[in-house]
Amino acid sequence: MPENPPRPTPDGQTPDARTSDGQTSDSDRLAALGYRQELRRSLGVLGNISMGFAVVSPVVGLYAVAQVGMSVDGGAWVWALPICLLGQLLVVCVYSELTSQWPLAGGAYQWTRRLTGPTFAWLSGWMWQFAVMFANTTVAYLASPWFFALFGATPTPTRLVLASAGFVVLCTLANAYGINLLRWFVSLGIAAEAIASVLVGLALLLFFRHHGPGLLTDTLNAPATTGTSDLMSFLAVIAVGGWAFIGFDACVSTAEETKDAARQVPRAMRWSLLSVGTVVILNAIAVALAHPDPAAVVSGQDLDPVTTAVTSGFGDWSAKPFVVVVLISFTACLMASQGGAARGLYSLARDDVFPFSGQVRRVNRHKAPIGGLITATLVSCAALPLGLKSTAIGSLITFGSAATFLPFFLLTAAALIARLRGTWKPAGLVSFGRWGTALNALAVLWTGLEVVNICWPRTILAPPGAPWYQVWAALIGVGLVTLVGLGYLVARRPQRLMRRPATERPGTDELAPAVL
């Protein structure tokens, strides 16, 4: 990405040249935006990329949706993944321009309050915050079957829910020790990803294929089996496929702990999404071609096609080590995402615009947002009872995805409206110039259509005989959070407490944008 050097500040220095490590300039920039440095700023660009990579996570993204995708659309389901990746890259373009100008934790809330009025900004931040916490619910629930697989046990729905709650609490405890311990766990998770995704995927594709590429255009009669048309089946796969490409905003959540954040966070988002997207698509193809009997997945006889493909290729001995590696990846993903949720809550609470802000904004002696961690844990666990009556993998994927894509839509729409009104022109280190408005409009179109697609109630994404609330899980989750937010907005009017964004000191926000 070509970049022009930033223009000098009044004292003759560029914002990135005041100290050798950028610490002073980052702190000064944060102060210019109206906040003081409370979190430990120790992440470099690789650390920030790691956070994004761990949350987007090829293992969590693919291994969660592979069974649902194949059962709904056969081998042809893999074509939904490039569509979802391209759509999410459009969102990253908008995020990059925003975070390079305002590198703050709690991005959606902080950005919309500078793009729009306080009411919309507060509601956008509220929706985004619950999106992250509900996504954590989904990650924890998807991790639980792998825990029981480690011991060869078949869990009941209740045990899945209890194990999921245990995962959330474990990750909260680790996060409470601060960013450095979190970074260590994330590094371990990335090592596990390298084994479970890259090495295993390449081996399956190169040495253990059972089928030719023709399988990738074959639905295996899945639409007829589920009683839907080819188009509706493919739209359902796109609905769950979007889950594989969310989480890059974890890079934004740690912006106030990243050195030279205005420059490095946009890079981190782009590289984490592109790297994960490449690995996810590679592994989706590998699992489909290496599976000995894809028709068994369509018929519902094989509920874990990934493990079947791995053990079929490597032998039965590989089952337990593979499960361990996958569990590490899920735990690192949840840990990084839980940390991001806590930092978003901290960002809202320090402005006194979140319920019980005095407690939520607390930072412990490890400089970790402990109040946000506790709150995020309670909210994430509160949604787990959705899975008490029957297994709810498809329902919770759409539940977590819908909660995430709605804030994507609200934020990209706010950015587009501000552009068209002329009230916002990207002024950070990243700008797409004349292409920015077109890319922004496409991002609004993609996220808007995906919100509708995900929220559309589908029985094919729920287990047979599932209770009605699992079929309607996405719409119920989005509707409930929206109604509670509107109720709090009317009753407490938190938008009145929102400070007007600080006017930036001369030079600190006047960075010459790089036209991409």
PAGUDO-302907 format. One record per residue (C-alpha): residue in three letters; x, y, z. Coordinates in steps of 0.5 Angstrom, whole numbers, plus 500, padded with zeros to 3 digits. Each point is the difference from the previous one (the first is absolute). Example, Ala and Ser with C-alpha at 12.3 -4.5 7.8 and 13.67 -1.06 7.14 Angstrom:
! PAGUDO-302907
Ala525491516Ser502507498
END
This chain:
! PAGUDO-302907
Met500500500Pro503506498Glu500506505Asn502507500Pro504503505Pro496504506Arg500507500Pro505503505Thr496503506Pro501507503Asp507498503Gly503498494Gln499492502Thr496495496Pro495497505Asp504493499Ala507503502Arg499503507Thr503494503Ser504494497Asp494495502Gly494504499Gln498500507Thr499507501Ser497502494Asp495494501Ser498503507Asp500507497Arg495498495Leu496497505Ala500506504Ala498504494Leu494495499Gly498502507Tyr503494504Arg506498504Gln504494499Glu497495506Leu501493496Arg508497499Arg502502493Ser505494498Leu497497494Gly504501493Val497499493Leu501492501Gly497500507Asn494504497Ile499495494Ser500494505Met494503503Gly496500494Phe503494497Ala498496507Val493503500Val498499492Ser504493501Pro500495494Val498494505Val494504504Gly498503493Leu500493496Tyr499495505Ala494503502Val497501494Ala502494495Gln495495503Val494505499Gly503502493Met501493497Ser493498503Val496505497Asp504501493Gly505494499Gly506501497Ala498507497Trp500503507Val507502499Trp498506495Ala497504505Leu506501504Pro504504494Ile493505500Cys500501508Leu508501500Leu499506494Gly494503504Gln504500506Leu506503497Leu495506498Val499501507Val507500502Cys501506495Val495504504Tyr503498506Ser507501498Glu499508498Leu496501507Thr505496505Ser506504496Gln497507502Trp497498507Pro504494503Leu496498506Ala497494504Gly493499499Gly500502492Ala493500498Tyr498504506Gln506505499Trp499501493Thr492501499Arg501505506Arg504504495Leu496499494Thr493501502Gly496502506Pro501497507Thr493496500Phe502496494Ala507500502Trp498497507Leu495495497Ser506498495Gly505499506Trp495496504Met498495494Trp507499498Gln502498508Phe495495500Ala502497493Val507499503Met497497507Phe495495496Ala505498495Asn504498506Thr494496502Thr500496493Val508499500Ala499497507Tyr494496498Leu504497494Ala506498504Ser496496505Pro499494495Trp508500499Phe501499508Phe495494500Ala504497494Leu506500504Phe497495505Gly496496495Ala494503503Thr493501497Pro497507504Thr493501501Pro498507498Thr500502508Arg508498500Leu501504494Val498506503Leu503499507Ala507499496Ser499506496Ala499504506Gly506497503Phe504502494Val498507501Val502501507Leu507497498Cys501505495Thr498506505Leu505497505Ala505500495Asn498507497Ala500503507Tyr508499501Gly501506494Ile502500493Asn507497500Leu497493503Leu494501495Arg506501494Trp503493503Phe494496499Val498503493Ser507498498Leu499493502Gly493500496Ile503503494Ala505494501Ala495495500Glu496503494Ala506499496Ile500493502Ala492499499Ser499504494Val506501496Leu504494501Val494495500Gly496504495Leu506499495Ala501493502Leu493498498Leu500504494Leu507497497Phe500493503Phe493498502Arg495502495His494495499His497504494Gly501505494Pro498507500Gly494498497Leu497499507Leu501508501Thr494501495Asp496494503Thr494502505Leu500492501Asn492501500Ala500504506Pro495505498Ala495495499Thr502496506Thr498506504Gly494502496Thr503507497Ser502502494Asp507501497Leu500507501Met497500507Ser505495502Phe506504498Leu497506503Ala500496507Val507499499Ile502507499Ala496501506Val505496504Gly506501496Gly500507502Trp502497507Ala507498498Phe502507498Ile498504506Gly505502506Phe505505496Asp497506504Ala504496506Cys506504497Val496507502Ser498498507Thr508500502Ala501506496Glu502504507Glu505494501Thr503500493Lys506504499Asp499505494Ala493498500Ala498505494Arg504496495Gln501493503Val493498502Pro497501492Arg506496498Ala498495505Met493499498Arg501499493Trp506495501Ser496496505Leu494500496Leu503498494Ser505495503Val494496503Gly495501494Thr506496496Val501495505Val492499501Ile499499493Leu506495499Asn497496506Ala493500497Ile502497494Ala505495503Val495497505Ala495500494Leu504496496Ala504496505His493498503Pro499492499Asp492501499Pro497507500Ala494497499Ala500498507Val500507502Val494502496Ser496494503Gly502502507Gln504494501Asp506504501Leu500506505Asp507501500Pro503500493Val507503501Thr502495505Thr497495496Ala505502494Val506501505Thr499493503Ser499497493Gly506503497Phe505500506Gly497494504Asp496499506Trp506502504Ser500507498Ala493501503Lys502502507Pro506504498Phe496504495Val494501505Val505503505Val503505495Val493502498Leu498501507Ile506505501Ser498504494Phe493500503Thr503503506Ala504505497Cys495502496Leu495501506Met505503504Ala502506495Ser493501499Gln498500507Gly506505501Gly497505494Ala493500503Ala503502507Arg503506497Gly494502496Leu496500506Tyr506504503Ser500505495Leu492501501Ala500500507Arg506505501Asp495505496Asp495498506Val495498494Phe499493502Pro496497506Phe504499506Ser506504497Gly504501506Gln501493501Val500498493Arg506505499Arg504497505Val508498498Asn503496505Arg508500502His502496494Lys497506496Ala494495497Pro493502500Ile497496505Gly494503500Gly499499493Leu502493501Ile495498505Thr494503496Ala502497494Thr500493503Leu493501503Val497502494Ser504495496Cys497494504Ala493503501Ala499498492Leu502493501Pro493497502Leu499501493Gly503493500Leu497496506Lys494497496Ser504497494Thr507501497Ala500507496Ile506501496Gly497503494Ser495504504Leu506503504Ile504501494Thr494504497Phe499503507Gly507503501Ser501502492Ala494504500Ala502504507Thr506501496Phe498502493Leu495505503Pro505505503Phe504499493Phe494502497Leu499506504Leu507503500Thr501499493Ala494504499Ala502505505Ala506501496Leu497500493Ile495505502Ala505505503Arg504499494Leu494502496Arg498506504Gly507503500Thr501499507Trp506495500Lys506500496Pro505494502Ala506504503Gly504494502Leu506497498Val495495496Ser495503494Phe498497494Gly499506497Arg494501494Trp499492501Gly498501507Thr493502499Ala499494495Leu503495505Asn496503506Ala494499496Leu501493498Ala502498507Val493503502Leu497496495Trp503494502Thr499500508Gly493502499Leu498494495Glu504496505Val496502506Val494498497Asn502494497Ile503498507Cys494502504Trp495496495Pro497494504Arg502493497Thr499494503Ile505496496Leu505504504Ala497497507Pro500493502Pro494496498Gly494501505Ala504506503Pro496505504Trp497506497Tyr505505503Gln506496497Val497501493Trp499508502Ala507501504Ala503505495Leu494504500Ile498499508Gly507502502Val501506495Gly493503502Leu501499507Val506504501Thr497505495Leu494501505Val504500506Gly504505497Leu495504498Gly496500507Tyr507502504Leu501505495Val493503501Ala500499508Arg507502501Arg502504494Pro507499500Gln501504494Arg500506504Leu506498504Met504499494Arg506505500Arg501504493Pro506496497Ala506504502Thr503505495Glu506497497Arg507504502Pro503503493Gly504495496Thr498494504Asp494498495Glu502504494Leu504494497Ala501500493Pro495494497Ala503495496Val496499494Leu499492499
END
